[in-house]
């Protein structure tokens, strides 16, 4: 059984200095689009958790194999807390793989049994996938 991939969206996006801060909504859209390709090809469940207000055109819920969740509140660690809430609600947190480079979040998720990988590992996987398809 493939693990559920849980993505700390803003942490992954922010791990590369691409100028994403000039178009946060576009950066989130781009990540979700890249994740939908991965979901289709690998037939994995992917959950992406986003900080901040909902982005027009990307409602919370399932979207082409990717489940989008927005942080339930504003403020510091809002998405982190939502990720932990998701993992606690998951029947088998040990079958989840969280992508984040946030040490505190990684520690909290590991304590629940989730496997944790760095943001760069996910981005490399997405880059490799795009290279293979080009």
Number of C-alpha atoms within 10 A of each C-alpha: 5 11 17 19 22 24 25 24 24 21 20 21 22 16 14 12 8 10 11 15 12 9 10 15 16 13 19 21 16 13 18 24 15 16 23 21 17 20 17 13 10 10 12 17 18 24 25 25 24 25 23 15 12 15 15 8 8 15 13 15 14 13 13 13 19 23 18 20 22 22 19 14 14 12 10 9 14 17 26 23 16 20 26 18 12 16 22 14 10 13 10 14 22 17 17 24 22 29 24 26 19 14 11 12 20 20 13 15 24 16 12 15 17 23 19 20 15 17 23 16 14 18 19 11 12 17 13 12 15 13 9 8 7 6
